[in-house]
Amino acid sequence: MTTAAPSTALATIQPAFTDPERLALAGFLAGYRGLTREAYTMNLRQFTTWCRARSLPLFAVRRADIEGFARELEARGRARATVTRRLCTIAGFYRYAVEEELLDHSPAAHVRRPRLDYESHATALDRNELGALLVAAGLGPPTEHALISLLALNGLRVSEATGADIEHLGLERGHRTLTITRKGGKVVTIPLAPRTARAIDLATGERCDGPVFLTEGERRLDRHGAGRIVRKLARRAGITKPVGPHTLRHAFITAAQIGGVASNATFPERRERPGPAPQLPRPARRAGQVRQQSADDLRCHHPGKPLTTSLDAGVPLRDVQEAASHADPRTTIRYDRARGSLDRHATYIVAAYIAGAAR
């Protein structure tokens, strides 16, 4: 009986991606950072794994393949919003490859995406539930109270809150402020409601720099730790709904709209021809309040600068838009010099709106 000698030949392993595909993946992801980059990386990893399981090179994918990927996600029970995000990432990747002349055309250019509902299906908290959550946070450690206050009364994203630093706290024209980095790297200064400012002062103590929110191990609190705090306090407040940090952002927007901070303008899609100005509700006048001047009145008395004067005087945006004959309210908003005023920030209205339920 003879035995075959083992072969010493090396097996050839095909690389997962070609050089152009690898260049496109790296270049596309390099254009983003933070959580956005992590999300896009996860989306592309899932798509490339699906392609490799079917021996499909990335640059040989056709529109039908991407459609099949989307249908498989739906068959697995993924939400339509999740499928849409995956397809948006794939479309962005192939668009980048075409722009960099690594690919002739994008197979995702005409891929149909699931129709999303106009209304959000996110978990909603009413005024009493949000107030109860703030009360539960106030009875706990200062760090938890400050975190819940920032999320609920300023509507911050969890990454914006956990990324806050003590040296970015400030005082501007009588407002306690915090400078944060928004999504996309935009740096903005937001006012803090008195309740939030006091909670942050207690949370930071005598520290003069470093993160506002620290863990017990003196490390910066991350979004996972923030999520655990929110869920713990929700249970303590007797809220049985699934609550996370983004739930508080959703609740802030809802409370701002109910509390009277909703914008005076809608933003329709750009039209080929000017159409009638959108019919928007006029704000109710309180007892004893002086009647607001109309935009036409200010146009007559201040012909040199009617638009900015009208907006500064508190004339509703709709009236200024009509007087200026602007087809799109976004054009009128460009003249609103006070649109970034801290005095008009929604956090004060939301804090006052919830105060009755949070006692």
Secondary structure as GFF3:
##gff-version 3
##sequence-region A 1 359
A	DSSP	alpha_helix	19	30	.	.	.	ID=ss1
A	DSSP	alpha_helix	34	53	.	.	.	ID=ss2
A	DSSP	three_ten_helix	58	60	.	.	.	ID=ss3
A	DSSP	alpha_helix	63	75	.	.	.	ID=ss4
A	DSSP	alpha_helix	80	99	.	.	.	ID=ss5
A	DSSP	alpha_helix	127	138	.	.	.	ID=ss6
A	DSSP	alpha_helix	142	153	.	.	.	ID=ss7
A	DSSP	alpha_helix	158	162	.	.	.	ID=ss8
A	DSSP	three_ten_helix	166	168	.	.	.	ID=ss9
A	DSSP	beta_strand	169	172	.	.	.	ID=ss10
A	DSSP	beta_strand	175	181	.	.	.	ID=ss11
A	DSSP	beta_strand	187	191	.	.	.	ID=ss12
A	DSSP	alpha_helix	194	204	.	.	.	ID=ss13
A	DSSP	alpha_helix	223	236	.	.	.	ID=ss14
A	DSSP	alpha_helix	245	258	.	.	.	ID=ss15
A	DSSP	alpha_helix	295	301	.	.	.	ID=ss16
A	DSSP	alpha_helix	306	312	.	.	.	ID=ss17
A	DSSP	alpha_helix	317	324	.	.	.	ID=ss18
A	DSSP	alpha_helix	329	333	.	.	.	ID=ss19
A	DSSP	three_ten_helix	342	344	.	.	.	ID=ss20
A	DSSP	alpha_helix	346	358	.	.	.	ID=ss21
###
